[in-house]
Amino acid sequence: VILTGGPENVEEIHRVARQAGASVCIAAGELSLEETWALIDKSSLFIGVDTGALHMAAASNIPAIAIFGPGDPSIWGPYGQLENVIQGDSSCIRCKRVSCVQQTLLCRETISVEKIFEKALQLMGMNI
């Protein structure tokens, strides 16, 4: 597992790594765009939110799990891999508001780690 991101994500990436409870490599803030693409191109699986890295994985034909909050994956999802989109179970999905009017971000908070893990196992050809 390699955690990537820009320099602005380093603190949060370290928090995620601590919570993972497993050995992970942290490359956040260390790689250029070209190096990130090279890393993704050698990967077996990509899991991420709707960012350029997600689209690099899809363009490289790397199985990509796309985690979406309120965005519309039919517009912004990974090309050719819309079946790999994981989105919350909230009525506010695709709300198109500039800011959330809910007390909590249900579109994000209803995304389960189990659902992502299940999809990852499926894409890796592993049975649960």
C-alpha positions in Angstrom: 0.0 0.0 0.0 1.4 3.4 -1.1 -0.3 6.6 0.1 0.2 9.5 -2.3 -0.9 13.1 -2.4 0.4 16.6 -2.6 2.4 18.5 0.0 -0.8 19.9 1.4 -2.0 16.3 2.1 1.1 15.1 4.1 -0.3 15.6 7.6 -3.6 13.9 6.8 -1.8 11.0 5.0 0.3 10.4 8.1 -2.9 10.3 10.2 -4.4 7.8 7.8 -1.2 5.7 7.9 -1.3 5.6 11.7 -4.9 4.5 11.6 -4.3 1.8 9.0 -2.6 -0.5 11.5 -0.5 -2.0 8.8 2.8 -1.2 7.1 2.3 1.4 4.4 4.6 3.5 2.3 4.0 7.3 2.4 4.9 9.1 -0.8 2.7 12.1 -0.2 4.5 15.3 -1.1 7.5 13.4 -2.5 6.6 12.6 -6.1 6.2 14.7 -9.2 3.2 14.3 -11.4 5.3 12.2 -13.8 6.6 10.0 -11.0 3.1 9.6 -9.6 1.9 8.4 -13.0 4.9 6.0 -13.3 4.0 4.6 -9.8 0.3 4.2 -10.7 1.2 2.5 -14.0 3.1 -0.2 -12.1 0.2 -0.7 -9.6 -2.2 -3.7 -9.5 -5.1 -1.5 -8.1 -5.8 2.1 -7.4 -8.2 3.3 -4.7 -8.9 7.1 -4.5 -11.2 10.0 -4.7 -12.0 12.0 -7.8 -8.6 13.4 -8.6 -6.1 13.5 -11.4 -4.5 10.4 -10.1 -7.7 8.4 -10.4 -8.0 9.4 -14.0 -4.3 8.5 -14.6 -5.1 5.0 -13.3 -8.1 4.7 -15.6 -6.1 5.9 -18.5 -3.4 3.3 -17.8 -6.0 0.6 -17.6 -5.3 0.0 -13.9 -8.4 -1.2 -12.0 -9.5 1.9 -10.2 -12.0 2.2 -7.3 -13.4 5.7 -7.4 -14.7 7.0 -4.1 -17.3 9.8 -4.7 -19.0 12.1 -2.3 -21.7 14.4 -3.8 -20.2 14.5 -7.3 -21.8 12.9 -10.4 -19.7 9.9 -11.5 -21.5 9.8 -14.8 -19.8 13.1 -15.6 -16.6 12.9 -13.5 -16.1 9.2 -13.0 -13.1 7.1 -14.3 -13.5 6.5 -18.0 -14.4 2.9 -18.7 -14.7 2.0 -15.0 -17.9 3.5 -13.8 -18.9 0.1 -12.3 -16.0 0.6 -9.8 -17.5 3.8 -8.3 -18.3 3.7 -4.6 -20.7 6.4 -3.5 -22.6 6.9 -0.3 -26.3 6.0 0.2 -27.6 9.5 0.8 -30.5 11.3 -0.9 -28.3 14.3 -1.3 -25.9 12.7 -3.8 -25.5 14.8 -6.9 -27.0 17.8 -5.1 -24.8 20.2 -7.1 -24.7 22.6 -4.2 -21.5 24.7 -3.6 -21.6 23.9 0.1 -23.4 21.2 2.1 -26.6 22.2 3.9 -26.7 19.1 6.1 -25.4 18.8 9.6 -23.2 15.9 8.5 -21.7 15.0 5.1 -24.0 12.0 4.6 -22.8 11.5 1.0 -19.3 10.8 2.4 -20.0 9.3 5.8 -22.2 6.5 4.4 -19.3 5.1 2.4 -18.1 2.0 4.2 -14.6 0.7 4.3 -16.2 -2.8 3.9 -17.8 -1.9 0.6 -14.4 -0.6 -0.7 -12.6 -3.6 0.5 -15.2 -6.0 -1.1 -14.8 -4.2 -4.4 -11.0 -4.3 -4.1 -11.1 -8.1 -3.5 -13.4 -8.5 -6.5 -11.1 -6.5 -8.8 -8.1 -8.5 -7.6 -9.9 -11.7 -8.4 -10.1 -12.8 -4.8 -13.2 -14.3 -3.1 -14.4 -13.2 0.3 
